[in-house]
Amino acid sequence: MPTTSPSHKRVGVAASALCGLLLVGTAATPAEAESTRSQQWFLDVMHAESMWKTSTGKGITVAVIDTGVDPSNADLKGRVLDGQDLASSKRSGDEHTDYDGHGTGMAGLIAGTGAYGGGQGAFGLAPGAQILPVRMPDSSEITSFAMADRMSEAIRYSADSGAKVINISMGGGVDSRKLKEAAGYALKKGSLVFAAVGNSGASDNSVEYPAATPGVVGVGAVGKNLSKTGESTAGPQVDLAAPGDEMVHACGGKTGLCKTSGSSDATALASASAALIWSAHPDWTNNQVLRVMLNTIGGPTDGAKRNDGIGYGIVRPRIALKTPGDPGPADKFPMTDYPVVAKSPSSEASQGAGTKASGGEDSAKSAAGSEGNTFGPWVAAGAAVVVVGGAVALIVARRRRRDRQLPPAIPPMHPPYGGPYASQPPYGEQQFSPQGQQRYGSPQGNHPNDPHQGS
């Protein structure tokens, strides 16, 4: 999820905006004066080029339940299918109209092809996968309980439409019966559902749904040092972790390239990892793909099966493609939270006890391809849950913005600030700031300010 700098504290929220979804992600800032691919550290540590010799995710459809996905982004052309628009009638366009930029960003992390500039653009982890966009309402346009119903509809639609993987970089406080039923329906239809656990790790560390919904795989974020990020929520609802800090990728909006952070981003990489594995083993069931992800994960070193910071550990699709281990029975869900109801986070997790990565080939640091990294002490920095009059408001950990601005490689042909994002009304709890929306490129795929222009 995006991060907020000290100068961008949470703003006051109107009562109507409290009853809605917030997104799980970080601030968009312009890329540095170097190639886009060279800034995508998560692809390096996950050995993406090596994996792509075996699998690119081809043949796998990943549903992105979010704010819409812009198919005209240069790095997503040809990857985005027709989907479903569940946004309110107040929103113009359809599922291909991203009113926020977040959904396109998640699609970029999953299936970006790097096609801009003849292969000099931003890549996703599974560039051969296809994206099924399902657009959700803005948080101010619908009540929290109605939003949970709409999310349930989105999950069912995705499963019915053939999406093997369902990515939900959103979350909130409503534990809905319909969400539970939708998650169970998706599993029975053969899909895997991944959802962001949220960004309240430094505050109340609250449980969010659908990440805590039985049968949904809750995903937390780790940084470049393979430590849990301070903002990533901890608790028994965390099943897996993936990189989610300083993520450069294709995104929606005026410029087409973003740098973000958060459990939104981590969820997209977990979804992409599943797509890579499934593409290499199309005869496996959803249960077997998840079992292999758990077989090959980089887990804690303390001997525990899992902990509340990184769950069972960091995803390692590279190892899963190389030595997957026993995929297990086709019809048995490999985690114990289904159909058991998820618990609330422990107080220990809220206070951030430290964890370490295990050693050897099965370690998280080995999976990342780096030496000497550990899961260090958890750092505090996150978002808070909003409660309205005793009722739990559905919140989806909204992307928080960084103010740090990186210099563009070439002088911009037009001001990189403003545009539709400068005047856009608040989405949920947080107002978009112009600085938080700097991107390179354009909605049409033109990248006039892109670092690789002319390279």
N, C-alpha and C positions, 0 to 999 in steps of 0.2 A: 504494500500500500504506500501511497505517497506519504511523505513526512511533512510536518509543519515546522517552520523556523519560529524562534521566540517572537518575532514580530507578527506572526500570523496565528495568534491565539484564537480559540473558538469564539465565534461571534454569537450574539444573542439570537435565539430562534423563536420564530412565531409559533403559536400553538398548533397551527395547521401543519407546520413542517415537522413537528415532533412525531407525528404518526406516520412515519414513512421509512423507506429503505435508504440506507447510506451505503456507498461503495467502499470496498476494502482495497486501498492502493496508496501510492505517494505522488509527490509533486512532479509536474512535468517541467524540466529545465532543458535549455538547448544543449546539444552535444558539443564536445570539445573539438578543437581544430585537428582532428585525426579521423581516420576512417571509422565508419560506424561499426564494422565488424570488430575492429581492434578494441572497441570499448565494451563489447559484449562478453565480459569476463566469465559469465555463467556458462557460456558455450565452451569456453576454453577448459574450465575446470571439470566440465561434464564430458569432455572429449567428443564434442559433437561431430566433427568431421570424420573421426574414426567410426562413430556409430552410424553415420549416414551411408557408409559403405555396405552396411548390413540392412538398415531400415531407415526410411524417412517418414514413416507414418502413412505411406500411400495405401489407399483403400479404406482408411478409417475416417469416419465422420465424428467431429467433436462439436457438440452443441455449446454455444456460448450464450448463457442466459445473463443479459446485461443491458446496456443502454443502446444497443444497436451496433452493427458492424458496417463500416464504410467499405464497399468492395472496390472503390476507385483508388484506394491507397496503392501506390506503385508496388509495394511489397506484398500486397494481398490479392492482386489481380488474378483471377482464375481460381481462387481458393474458396470464395464465399458463395454459398448456395442461397436459394430462396428459403426463407424460414417463416417465422410467425411474428406478428406485431401485437403485443399485449399492452402497449402503452395506451394512455387515455386518449380520447378523441381531441383533447386540447393540443396534442403533439402532432405536428405536420409530418408527412413522410411515412415511412414504414420501417421494417426491421433493418433496411439498408441505410437508414438515416440515423446516425449516431448523435444524439443531442448533447452528449457530454464528452465523448472521446475515449472514455474508459473501456467500453466494449471492444472498440477497434484495437486498443492497446493490448487487451487480453488475447484477442485473435492474433495479433502480431507476435506475441511471445510464443504462441502455440504453433502457428503455421506461416510466419513470415518467410518469404522466398528469397529475400535479398535481391530482387529483380531490378530495383532502381539502379540506373547508371550501368547497365550491363553486368549486374551481379555485385554491385558495390553498396547495396542497401542493407536493411536490417533483416536478420534471419530469426526465425522461430526455431524451437528445438525440434519440431516435427514438420519440416517444410513441405512434406508430401501429403499431409492431412488436409481434409476439407472442413470448412467451418459452417455450421448450421446456426444462423443468428436468431435469437429469440429476444425481442426488445421488451423490457419491463417498463412500468410507469415511473415517472419522477416521484420522489418521496412526498412532495407537497400536494400531489394530485389524488391521493388515495389513503385510506386509513391503514393502520398497521395490520389489522386482521384481514382486511380485503387484500392487502399486498401478499400476505401469506397464502391466501387462496390463489392469487394470481401466480405465485411462485410454484404452487402445486400443479397448476394447469400447465405451466411452462415445462416442468419436469416430465409430466405425462406426454406432452406433445413431443418433446425431444426423444423420448424412448420409442414412441410410436412411429417416429420419422426415421428410425434407423441409426440414431446417434449411439455409437458404442460407448463414447465417453461424454459425460455431461459436466461442463465447467460452470461453477457458480462462484464468482468472485464477489459475493455479496453475503450479507448475514444480518440477523436481527434477534430481538428478544422474545418473539412469540413462538412458543412450543405448540405448534398446530397439529391437530389430529390429521388434517388433510395432508400436511407435509409428510408425516410418518407414512401415511397410506401411499402417497406419491412416490416416496423413496422405495418402499417395498415393491410397488408396481414396476418401477424402473429396473430393479434388480431381477425381478421375475421375467422381464422382457429381455434381459441379457445385457443391460447397460451398467456402467460404473459411474457413480456420482461423486465428484470432488467439490468441496466447498471451503472457502476461506474461514479460518477460525476467528478472525477479527484482529483489531489493533488496540485493545484496551489493556495490554500487558503491564503498563506502568500505572494504571489507575485501579479500577475495581475488578479488572480481569474477568469480566462478565461472560457467561456462556451465550453464544449466538447460534442461531439456527438459519439454515439447515445443517451447518457443520456438526452440531451436536445431535442431529436427528439420527436415530438408529439406522444403520445401513449406509449412511453417507460418510465418505472419507474426509475427515477434517484435516486441513493442511495449514501448518505454521511456516514461518519464514526464518531463514538463517542468512547471515551476511557473508562477506568475503572471507572472514576468518573462521567460517563454519560454526560460529556461535549463534544461538538464538538471538534475533534482533530484539531490542528493548520493547518495541511496540507490539510484537507478536503475542497474542493472547496465549496463556498457558492453562492446562487443565486436562482432565481425562478425555475430553473431546478431541484432543490433538492426536491424530493417528500417524501422520507423516510430516516431514518437513522438506523444504526445497529452497534454493536460493531466492531471495526476495529483497535485495538491497542494491541501489544504484543500477537499476536495470534499464539499459538502452534498447529501444525497440520501436517498431512502427506503431503509430497510433492515429486516432481520429483528430479532426479539427483542422485549423488553418495551415498547419505546417507539416504534419505527417510523421514527425520523429520526436520521441519523448525519452526522458530519463525519469523513472519512477521507483518507488520502493514499497514493500508491504506484503501482507499475506495474500492479496489479490494476485500479485505476480508469482508468488510461490505456488499458488493453486494452479495457475496456467501451466507452469512447468511440470507439476505433478500430472496434470491431464495429458500434456504432451508426451511425458514418459510412458504413460499407459498406451498412448497411440503408437509409439515406436515398438513397444513389445507386442502389441496385438497385431500390428502389421506384419511382423516377422512370424507370428504364430496365429494365423487367422482361424484355425480350428479350435483354439482355446476358448473357454467360456470366460465371462467376467470374473467369476470366482478364481479361476486359474491365473488370469493375468494379475489380479491383486495378490494372490499367493506368491507369485514369482517376485513381485515388487517387494513383498515382505521378506522373502528368502534372501534377497540380495541387497537389503538396505544397510546403510552404515549406522549402526545403533550405538547406544550408550556403552561406556566402558565399565560401569559399576556392577555389571553382572545382571542388572535388571532387564526384564524383557522390554520394557518401555519406560519413559518418564513423561512428566507433564509438560516438558519444554519442547521436545522434538518428537514426541510420540514413540513409535517403534524405531525411528531414525530418519536419516536423509535418503531420499530416493536416489538410486544409482542405476539408471537404465543401461549404462555401458556394461555393467556386470550382468544385468539381467539378460542382455542379448548374448553375452559371451558364455556364461555358465549359469543358466536360470535355475538349476536345481529341480526338484520334484514339483510340478505344478499342482499336485494334489487332486482331490476329487472335483469333478466338473460341477457338481450340484451343491457344494458346501461353502458357504460364505466364510472366509478365513479369519475374520475378527469376531471378538466376543460381544461387541456392542449391538449386534442384531440378532434377535429382536429385542434385546435388553435396552431399557431406556437409559440414556446418558446421564451421568451424575453432574453435580456442580463442581467447579474447580476447587482444588484443595487450597487451604490457606498457605501451605508451603510453596505451592506453585506461584501463588499471587505475590509472595515475597521474593521469589526468584532464586531458588537454590541452584548452585552451579552443577554442571554436568560435563563429562568428558567424552571424547570419541574413542572408540575401541581401536586397538592396534591391529596390524597385519592387513592382509588383502581385504578382509571384511570391514575395515574401518571406514568411517565417513571421510577421513582425510585421504585415504587411498582412492575412494570413489571420486573424490574431487580432483585427484591428481596433484595434490600439494603435499608438502612435507611439514611436519611439526605443528600442524593446526589442531586445536582442540575446541570442544564446546565449552567455552569459558563462562565466567559469571554473566548472568543476564543483566542487561543494561536497561534502566528505566527510561521510557519515553513513549507515550501512547495516547489513545483517545478514550473518552468516557462514554458510558451509556446514559441515555436520557430516559427518565421515568416521568410520566404525566399523570398526576392525580392518583397515584397508586396503581395505575394500569401500566403494564410494560409496553413501551413503544417499540415497534419493530425498527431496529436500526441496523444498517449494514455498514460497518466501519468505513466511513468515507475517506477517500484519499486525502492525506494531509500534505500541504505544500512546502517545499524547500524554497528559500529565497536566494540560495547560492546560484549565481549566474555564471556560466562558463562562456568564454568569448567564442563567437562564431569564426569559422575558418576564413570566410570571405565576407566583405561588407554586404549587409542585407540589401536586397533590391526593394524591400518595403519594410516598414517597421515591424519587428517580430512580435510586438505586443498588441493588445487590444483585439480587434476583430470581434467575432460573435461572443468570445469568452469574456471580454471586458464588461459587456453590458448584460450578460446573462444573469437572471435572478438566482438567488441562492438555491442550491440543491440539497435538501435535507438540512443538516446542521451547519454546513459550511459554505461560505461564499467563495466562489472562484476568484482568485486574484489574477490580474493580467500577468504578473511575473510568474505565477504558478502555471501559466498556460503557454509559455514560450515553447515553440516547436519549430523545426525546420521543414520546409516543403509546403504543400498545399493540399486541400481536400481532393484535388483532381490528380494528385500524384506528381505535380511539378515540385521540385525541391530547389527553389532559387537560392536558398541560404545553406544548402546542405554541405557538410564538411567535405564530401567527396566530389563536389561539383568540379568538373574539369579534370578529375584525376584519372 
